[in-house]
Amino acid sequence: MAESGYTSHLSLPAAAMVAGLPRRKQRQVLDLADQLAIHPFEVGDYRSEDAAGHTLENLLIDNFIFTYWVDHAVKEVRITEIIKV
């Protein structure tokens, strides 16, 4: 669990993207996901909205775009997509 009390959760597409990376990159991306959980109030580079109406933050970190929303009620950062740029 992150120092903030929040945890990061990857969607199936995000987890599949990570699984397709070399092991060293997998660790890097998972560490970045944990950093998002440590800083759940981080404002992304731009916002979008998903079909369920969640406001999604989109943040570029180390050549990866993380798309996520924060469920403050259960202290989870829900990472819906990770794109390598």
C-alpha positions as CSV (number, residue, x, y, z in Angstrom):
1,M,0.0,0.0,0.0
2,A,1.2,3.5,-0.8
3,E,2.2,6.0,1.9
4,S,-1.0,8.0,1.1
5,G,-3.1,5.0,2.0
6,Y,-4.2,4.7,-1.7
7,T,-3.5,1.7,-3.9
8,S,-3.1,1.5,-7.6
9,H,-5.3,-0.9,-9.6
10,L,-4.7,-1.7,-13.3
11,S,-7.5,-2.6,-15.7
12,L,-7.2,-5.7,-17.8
13,P,-6.0,-3.7,-20.9
14,A,-3.4,-1.8,-18.7
15,A,-2.2,-5.1,-17.1
16,A,-1.9,-6.7,-20.6
17,M,0.2,-3.8,-21.8
18,V,2.5,-4.2,-18.8
19,A,2.7,-7.9,-19.3
20,G,3.9,-7.4,-22.8
21,L,7.0,-5.4,-21.7
22,P,10.4,-6.7,-20.9
23,R,10.7,-7.5,-17.1
24,R,12.8,-4.4,-16.4
25,K,10.2,-2.1,-18.0
26,Q,7.4,-4.0,-16.2
27,R,9.0,-3.0,-12.9
28,Q,9.4,0.6,-14.0
29,V,5.8,0.9,-15.1
30,L,4.5,-0.7,-11.9
31,D,6.7,1.6,-9.8
32,L,5.2,4.6,-11.7
33,A,1.7,3.3,-11.0
34,D,2.6,3.1,-7.3
35,Q,3.8,6.7,-7.5
36,L,0.3,7.7,-8.8
37,A,-1.2,6.0,-5.7
38,I,1.2,8.0,-3.4
39,H,0.1,11.2,-5.0
40,P,-3.7,10.6,-5.8
41,F,-4.4,14.3,-6.1
42,E,-1.9,14.8,-8.9
43,V,-3.5,16.7,-11.8
44,G,-2.9,15.2,-15.2
45,D,-1.6,16.9,-18.3
46,Y,-5.2,16.8,-19.7
47,R,-8.6,15.4,-18.7
48,S,-11.1,13.3,-20.5
49,E,-14.2,11.3,-19.6
50,D,-15.0,7.6,-19.9
51,A,-18.4,6.1,-20.8
52,A,-19.4,5.8,-17.2
53,G,-18.9,9.5,-16.6
54,H,-15.6,9.3,-14.6
55,T,-13.3,12.2,-15.1
56,L,-10.0,10.7,-16.3
57,E,-6.6,12.2,-15.7
58,N,-4.0,11.6,-18.5
59,L,-0.5,12.0,-17.3
60,L,2.8,11.6,-19.3
61,I,5.5,10.0,-17.1
62,D,8.8,8.6,-18.5
63,N,7.4,8.0,-22.0
64,F,4.2,6.4,-20.8
65,I,0.7,8.0,-20.8
66,F,-1.3,6.8,-17.8
67,T,-5.0,7.3,-18.0
68,Y,-6.6,7.0,-14.6
69,W,-9.3,8.1,-12.2
70,V,-9.3,8.2,-8.4
71,D,-11.9,6.5,-6.3
72,H,-11.5,8.5,-3.1
73,A,-14.2,6.5,-1.3
74,V,-12.1,3.3,-1.3
75,K,-8.7,5.0,-1.8
76,E,-7.9,3.5,-5.1
77,V,-6.2,4.9,-8.2
78,R,-7.9,3.1,-11.1
79,I,-5.5,3.0,-14.1
80,T,-7.6,2.3,-17.1
81,E,-5.0,2.6,-19.9
82,I,-1.2,2.8,-20.3
83,I,0.2,3.8,-23.6
84,K,4.0,3.8,-24.5
85,V,4.9,6.9,-26.5
